[in-house]
Amino acid sequence: MRTPGWWAGLSARRRGLARVLAIAAVTGMVAVVVQVVRSPDAPGGIAEQRRPGPVLLVPGYGGARGALLALAERIRRTGRAADVLTLPGDGTGDLQAQVAVLNRAAADAVAAGAPSVDVIGYSAGGVVVRLWVAGADGAAARRVITLGAPLHGTRLAAVGGALLPGACPVACRQLSPGSALLTDLDRTRLPATLPWLSVWTEDDRIVIPPDSARLPGAVNVPVQRVCPGVVVGHAQLPTDPVVTGLVLRALGTGPLVEPAADECPRLRLEGS
């Protein structure tokens, strides 16, 4: 290749300096590319939407698995693998320790050949999923569904902590509105490419206010918007046929969209 005239006119010292600057520029460009790829603004949602993997279900405060076991069985009837996680202790300890359980389950699924995982978080389990997605480990998620999740806290936890401090374990304190954990979590943005469905009921007496489940960037669906007048309690969310219909649709491969107002009977049938 012909040497440019301006290069030939440089002294040996200046040529060396030019080479150093060129290498630094290239290195800087590479660093920028790496930073974009690892950006925390997009920790999830890069999974192939047309290739669903197994479904992981995360229980709520207290760790009870019964209602989620029924939902998992309904999901298995569609041909998908579905597992309900067992949280450490009784599910009232540090939510970050529960994140570690979810992360290990997701990592094991991917190591076994799964392209990704779909995750369902019920009640406080939804906060666990939110914490997981906010971290780099959440990149394994293809889709996320939360049911009655106190993503911005519940006043019930705040009241419990004020009246009976000794009876409000770590997770209870973390779920109080304005806690350090939730304040930090509110500063994180939902990855724009990660489909997320958040479902709640206006009849919730555990998550107060019920729309604490609302998450910017997600498809937010109160059950009563789909089925006006229907009564669904917090504990009924994982087994209610309409909610199950919403869950099964969200676990599909099509676009995640808000259901139409006249789809209540169809969703109930799909979730039965």
PyMOL commands that set and color helices and strands:
alter all, ss='L'
color gray80, all
select helices_A, chain A and resi 5-8+12-37+66-76+95-111+124-134+136-140+155-163+165-167+170-174+180-186+210-213+223-226+234-236+241-250+264-270
alter helices_A, ss='H'
color red, helices_A
select strands_A, chain A and resi 55-58+82-84+117-122+141-147+196-200+219-222
alter strands_A, ss='S'
color yellow, strands_A
deselect
rebuild
show_as cartoon
